[in-house]
């Protein structure tokens, strides 16, 4: 799943800032069940968190 920088910023603004860790080119969200790592890929931010969640349920 990939988002534009603007869409990711809107999403992050909905979250508690205490669970967000940012470094150059990477944003990690420490959620209750898992963590989601967003990586800057070109001009979009991408994560494989939905695929990881799906695999964990199988």
Residue, then its C-alpha position, 0 to 999 in steps of 0.5 A: x500500500x502506498x500513499x502520497x505524502x499529503x495522504x500520509x500526513x493526514x493519516x498520521x495526524x489522526x494518531x497519537x504522536x507518542x506511537x510515531x517514530x520518524x527518521x530519514x526516509x522511514x516512519x514507524x507506527x507502533x500500534x497495539x498489535x503490530x508496528x507499521x513501517x512506512x518507507x519513502x519510495x520515490x514520491x510516495x510512502x509505502x508499507x507492507x503492513x496490510x499484507x503482514x496483517x493478512x498473513x498473520x490471520x492465516 
